[in-house]
Amino acid sequence: MKGVRTGTSTERWREGVPDFRGCNAETALLYTWIQSAGEEHQKEMEGLQKKLRWYVENQQWLDKDAALLRQKDAEIAQLTDKLRQLRTDVSWFM
């Protein structure tokens, strides 16, 4: 038969095909609202996941930069100590 849906009401609901037979207009409106809210929620989740990925990537860059700065600070401290030692050694000869 043309236009007749097959399957149980629950199966059609899972497939996103509502069965409004015997339902009032409020039920149909509520279903439409729920479906719209679900789509809006999905879009918000996608946006938040995109932001989260950006924050994670940004934090990785910050961590790398912080590690590099710590390494350079240690190198500067080591070279400063070496320079101080060389100056002390040279002053003994003069």
N, C-alpha and C positions, 0 to 999 in steps of 0.2 A: 504494500500500500504506500502510495506516495505521501510524504510528509509525516508519517507515523514514526515516532521514536521507539527504539528498542532498548531493552535493558531495564534494570530496576531504577527506581527513583534515586537511590544512593549512588549507583554507578553513574548516572547522568550528572549528579551533583559533583562527584569527583572529577568528571570530565569538564566541568564548568558549564554544563547545560542545565539550567534550572528547570524544574518541573513545577509550573505554577497552577496546574489543574487543581481546582478546589481551594485555591488560596485567594485571599483578598488582595486588594491593591496595596495595602500597607506592607504585606509580606513581600510582594514584588519590589516595592520601593526600598524596603530594608535590604533585600538581597542586592539590589543595584548599588545602594550606599556602601554596603560591606565590600562589594567587589571593587568599587572606586577607592575606598579607603585602603584596601589591600594593594592596589596598584600604586597609590601614593606612597604607602609605606615602603614598597619595593624600590621606588625611585629615591626616597630618602636614604634607604640603606645603601644603595649604590653610591650615592654622593658621599655618605659618611665613610664608606670603605675606601673611596678614592682619596679622601682627606687623610685617612689613617695611613694609607700607603705612602702619601707624600710626607707625613710626619715621621714615619719610620725611616724613609730614605734620607730625609733631612737630618735626623738624629744620627744616622750612620756617618754622614759627612762630618757632623760636629764631633763625633767620637774620634774619627780619623784625625781631624785637625787638632783636637786636644792632645791626642797621643803624640802627634808630630811636634807640637809646641813643648810638651814635657821632655821629649827627646832633645830638642834644640836647647832648652833651658839647661838640661844636664850637661850637654856638650859645651855650652858657654861657661858654665860653672867650672868644668874641668879645664878648659883653656885658660880661664882667668887664674885658676890656681897654678897652672903651669907657668903662666907669664909672671906671676908673683914670685914663684920659686926661681925663675931665671933672673929676675931683677935682683933677688937676694944673692944669688950666686955671683952675678956680675959686680955687685957692690963689695963683695969680699976681696975682689982682685984690685980694686981701686984704692 
